[in-house]
Amino acid sequence: MDRAAGQTGNKPVPCFAGDQHVHTTYSIDAALLDGTTENVADYAAAADAGGLDWIITTDHSNVEFAALPTGVAVEIEAIFEAP
């Protein structure tokens, strides 16, 4: 079945594959506890290469992390630069 043109009865229905729970290096526990080094652009490229249509980053951190040079401002910039 074509992902972009699935069928329900006689009507084509768009179908998109994705991942709704991705933590990047900007999520403090993923970076510090798991050693994650991938940023938003890295995951976007990997998703594209794997045939996914979308991803949702679910990073979480805290106020202290947001103030770091690698905190929220850098993450927001990376999101807008991702392909």
N, C-alpha and C positions, 0 to 999 in steps of 0.2 A: 504494500500500500504506500502510495506517495504521501509523505508526512504533511506536505502543504495542501493536500487535497484528499483527505480521508472521506469516507462515505458514511452517512447515516440515512438510511432509507434512500431516497432519490436525490437528496441534497448534499453537495460537497461541504465538508466541515474542515476548516483549517486545523491542523494539528502541529504543534511546535514542541520540540524536545528541549529540556533545560535542567538546570540544577538550582534549587531554591535555598541551598544552605552551604555557602562557601565562606571560609574565614581566610583573610589575607594576612600578610605580615603586620597590618595595622591593627589587628585584633591582639591585644596585649597577651592573652593567654596562649593564642596560637603561636605567636612569635617567641615568647619566652619559654613556654612549657613544651611545645612541640617542635620548635625550631623552624617554623614556616618562614620562608623567605620570599614567596611569591606575592606580587602586588596585583592590583586590579588588572593591569594590562597583561600580565602573565596568565592569569586565569581566563581573561577574554580570549587570548590567543589559543590557549589550550582547549577551551570550549569550542572555538571555531574549528580547530583542527580535528576535534572529536565529533564534529557534526551537530553540536548543540546550537540552538537558535538564541538562547538567552541564559543568563545567570543572575542570581541575586546574591550580593555579598551581605553577610550577616555578622559583620565585625562588631565587637563590643569591647569596651575598654572602661576607663574611668577618668575622672577629672585630672588626676596627675599625669596620666598618659597623654591626654589631649594637649597638655602644655609642652610636651617634649617636641624636639625638632622633627621627629618622625610621627607625630600624632595626627590629629584629625585634619588640620589644614593641608598637610601633605597628602592624606588620603583623598580628600575632596578634589584636589588638583589632579591626582592620578586618575580618578574616576572620569573626569572630563577629557583627559588625554587618551583614555583607552579607546581602541578601535571599535 
